[in-house]
Amino acid sequence: MPLTVEQIVEEARHWPPDRLAELVDSLSLELHQGISSKVSAAWKQETRRRLVEIQDGTEQPVDGDEVAAGVRRIVGR
């Protein structure tokens, strides 16, 4: 019978920090690999769309320093 999440957590509490970090890293990597490929594909599609809009003149790029200054004004820094 497979272990429950609670059993796994209880067992991991007794592990040394380096082994626990290895487990967390492994699980995180596995979890994010599926998400990463979907996010990566979505960003590729988005960047292509934005590039076309800039190239055809429907959108104008904004200078990064201007964006950063706007963010600082919003957050009060």
Buried (B, 14 or more C-beta within 10 A) or exposed (E): EEEEEEEEEEEEEEEEEEEEEEEEEEEEEEEEEEEEEEEEEEEEEEEEEEEEEEEEEEEEEEEEEEEEEEEEEEEEE
